[in-house]
Amino acid sequence: MKICVPATGEGLEVRICPVFGRAPYFVFVEVDDGGNITSWNAEKNPAEYARGGAGIMASQKVVDAGCDALITISIGPKAYDVLRASGVKVYAGVEASVKDNVEKLVRNELSEMVEAVPGRFGRGWRGVRGFGAGRGWRW
């Protein structure tokens, strides 16, 4: 199984990034049938500084890498749709290292996301006021 985790840096001990589309790195982890990590590599996220469509670009990178699963804390609806349409399962990660999140997935301790989950840096959809990069109050 090949798993992608958006990360703050390169390596298994770095923290999971709270955002998916604009994460600095993606750590790709290969896990064997016994649940052991066999290999990993980190790649710079080409969508980190994209002017628009970062989530879709990041999702395409994950799909092109041949991943079976993504572990993330938050993800936008368009990025989520691209991944699900390509057969990539999306799991809700926890604030911990990449390795910890992969181990939790192997032990079935992470739940699969059934819809996109916006982060605190999102656009404030779902009617939440005061959060995200929205334009403020609507009168």
C-alpha positions as a printed Julia matrix, in Angstrom:
139×3 Matrix{Float64}:
   0.0    0.0     0.0
   1.28   3.45   -0.87
   0.27   6.27    1.48
   0.72  10.02    1.09
   0.97  12.37    4.08
   1.24  16.17    3.66
   4.16  17.22    5.86
   5.98  20.24    7.22
   9.34  18.84    6.12
  11.17  15.8     4.8
  11.21  12.59    6.8
   9.07  10.24    8.86
   9.5   12.14   12.14
   8.28  15.52   10.85
   4.8   16.76   11.74
   1.8   16.27    9.5
   0.86  19.57    7.87
  -2.58  20.91    8.9
  -3.39  21.77    5.28
  -3.29  19.52    2.23
  -3.15  21.64   -0.92
  -0.48  24.05    0.28
   1.62  21.67    2.37
   5.35  22.21    1.8
   6.07  18.49    1.28
   4.38  15.19    0.56
   5.88  12.13    2.23
   5.09   8.95    0.3
   5.28   5.82    2.43
   5.21   2.21    1.2
   3.75  -0.31    3.65
   3.89  -4.09    3.17
   1.05  -6.54    3.88
   2.31  -6.96    7.45
   1.97  -3.24    8.12
   5.71  -2.53    8.11
   7.14   0.56    6.44
   9.34  -0.7     3.6
  10.36   2.61    2.04
   9.55   6.3     1.94
  10.46   9.42    0.03
   9.61  13.09    0.39
   8.85  15.41   -2.5
   8.24  19.14   -2.62
   4.58  19.98   -3.25
   4.41  21.74   -6.63
   1.11  23.4    -5.63
   2.39  25.02   -2.42
   2.62  28.5    -3.98
   0.07  28.1    -6.76
  -2.08  31.17   -7.39
  -5.21  29.05   -7.6
  -6.33  25.44   -7.75
  -3.71  24.25   -5.27
  -5.93  21.47   -3.95
  -6.64  20.05   -7.38
  -2.96  20.25   -8.38
  -1.89  18.57   -5.14
  -4.52  15.85   -5.61
  -3.26  15.15   -9.1
   0.27  14.75   -7.7
  -1.02  12.13   -5.24
  -2.93  10.29   -7.98
   0.06  10.38  -10.37
   2.27   8.93   -7.61
   0.0    5.88   -7.5
  -1.16   6.3    -3.91
  -3.86   4.12   -2.4
  -4.5    6.42    0.57
  -4.01   9.97    1.81
  -3.82  10.95    5.47
  -4.66  14.61    6.07
  -6.09  16.88    8.73
  -8.07  19.06    6.33
  -8.94  18.99    2.65
 -11.13  21.07    0.38
 -14.11  19.7    -1.52
 -12.57  19.86   -5.01
  -9.36  18.13   -3.93
 -11.39  15.51   -2.07
 -13.54  14.85   -5.15
 -10.48  14.37   -7.39
  -8.97  11.85   -4.99
 -12.19   9.9    -4.43
 -12.92   9.77   -8.18
  -9.44   8.29   -8.68
  -9.95   5.61   -6.02
  -7.69   7.16   -3.38
  -9.09   6.74    0.13
  -8.83   9.81    2.37
  -8.27   9.37    6.11
  -8.53  11.91    8.93
  -5.08  12.37   10.4
  -4.08  13.56   13.85
  -1.6   16.19   15.03
   1.48  13.96   15.18
   4.39  12.82   13.03
   4.08  11.25    9.6
   5.2    7.91   11.03
   2.65   8.03   13.87
  -0.16   8.69   11.4
   0.91   5.84    9.12
   1.13   3.46   12.07
  -2.36   4.53   13.23
  -3.73   3.86    9.73
  -2.16   0.39    9.68
  -3.77  -0.35   13.08
  -7.15   0.91   11.77
  -7.17   3.79   14.25
  -7.91   6.5    11.66
 -11.35   6.99   10.2
 -12.02   7.38    6.52
 -13.39  10.8     5.56
 -16.83  10.75    4.0
 -16.74  14.42    2.99
 -14.25  17.23    2.65
 -13.11  18.83    5.9
 -12.02  22.47    5.56
  -9.15  23.66    7.71
  -8.96  26.79    9.78
  -7.2   28.45    6.86
 -10.03  27.63    4.45
 -12.56  30.02    3.02
 -14.98  29.78    5.9
 -17.69  27.83    4.11
 -20.49  26.0     5.94
 -21.69  29.34    7.29
 -18.91  29.74    9.84
 -18.3   33.42   10.58
 -14.99  34.76   11.73
 -12.87  31.91   10.39
 -10.93  31.52    7.18
 -10.0   34.03    4.54
 -13.54  35.08    3.69
 -14.69  38.66    3.18
 -16.3   39.01    6.59
 -19.93  39.48    7.53
 -22.7   39.24    4.98
 -25.59  41.59    5.66
